[in-house]
């Protein structure tokens, strides 16, 4: 009787509260993560559960975005894969990964591989399995029919980041390697990458895949890890991006390289031995600029790997124009154990009476670093400070919207502001707001124990 009552209460706590044109959904107690499919039509809550010696399960709860109504709840075991897509909810049991109906939780079909990529429009799911995540297979998402299966090289199952889609059946993606794959046949070309690791078999092996840590390339973005300004994938050191001509630029622990759309290498420039770690690339005209963080993991808990540096390369030839190592030792009281780089659009108040915000321009040869007080500093390669912005004055980008941005301060009590593309303030969110997510032109905001969904097309 007690367990039945718990299930009933679990369904009731997702009842809607209406406010203006928004849909508001009450977040269940003990919620530890929130996921939405691309359509944002449903919300999946992962909640902790008071375990006993004989019952260590947790709960998933599903609510409708249309009216905020709680639909169903189920138990699941920690360490097993849970995720959501437009077709349903994935939940791994001892043998398979089941796909459950979003409306009622009934089983639709099941798969033998853990999802790493979902294409709802083409009714395809691609999954991995094996102790080294070295077995790849494609399934019909709606029926579970296996379309193809193949063995790939040993990898750790890093999230599939889709770089481009040359045609409806082909994707070019980055994972532990660069890959070009026909999603219907499994025909694939691979460009290997050397990633910085620290006991990665233990950290990001199949057990980590089973816990659902961002494996569904954009479909399982954790609600509490959506800051698009700083993105860290623990234990890996590679990034790829495509330019306007369809060329792919990628770096790993050893090199930076340029590839064509068939993943054929056009040029390669070695990085100094042991220097590569996490970082980023960006273009300025005919030049590629590279910022290397010198650590893996989030700055607060990161492990120093490689060496922090700034470098620039010729986009056509890979010739290195400039290379500046940042100091290997610094004032940890000021900067912290690892250098906390700030990337992406950063906004500051422009001082006008209209309360406008403008994007912070970074001088050539400089970068932005956050200090231990969350102030943002403009520094050169010797960590000389050329500008300082108080944590309450500088705003980092939390979400890029069709008509602007959601930005937030870095103070101890952060505030969130929605601005237009030209920096005008559109809406200021209350201090209870602690998370922002964008799905299919819908802005999802976590404020206190409520989830507010705003349709940006209205």
Buried (B, 14 or more C-beta within 10 A) or exposed (E): EEEEEBBEEBBEBBEBEEEEEBBBBBBBEEBEBBBBBBBBBBBBBBBEBEEEEEEEEBBBBBBBBEEBBBBBBBBBBBEBBBBBBBBBBBBBEEEBBBBBBBEEBEEBBBBBBBBBBBBBEEBBBBBBBBEBBBBBBBBBBBEBEBBBBBEBEEBBBBBBBEBBEEEEBBBBBBBBBBBBBBBBEBEBEBBEBBBBBEEBBEBBBBEBBBBBBBBBBBBBBBBBEBBBBBBBBBBBBBBBBBEEEEBBBBBBBBBBBBBEBEBEEBBEBEBEEEBBBBBBBEEEEEEBBBBBBBBBBBBEEBBBBBBBBBBBBBBEEBEBEEBEBBEEEBEEEBBBBBBBBBBBBBBBBEEEEEBBBBEBEBEEEBBBBBBBEBBBBBBBBEBEBEEEBBBBBBBBBBBEBEEBBBBBBBBEEBBBBBBBEEBEBEEEBEEEBBBBBBBBBBBBBBBEEBBBBBBBEE
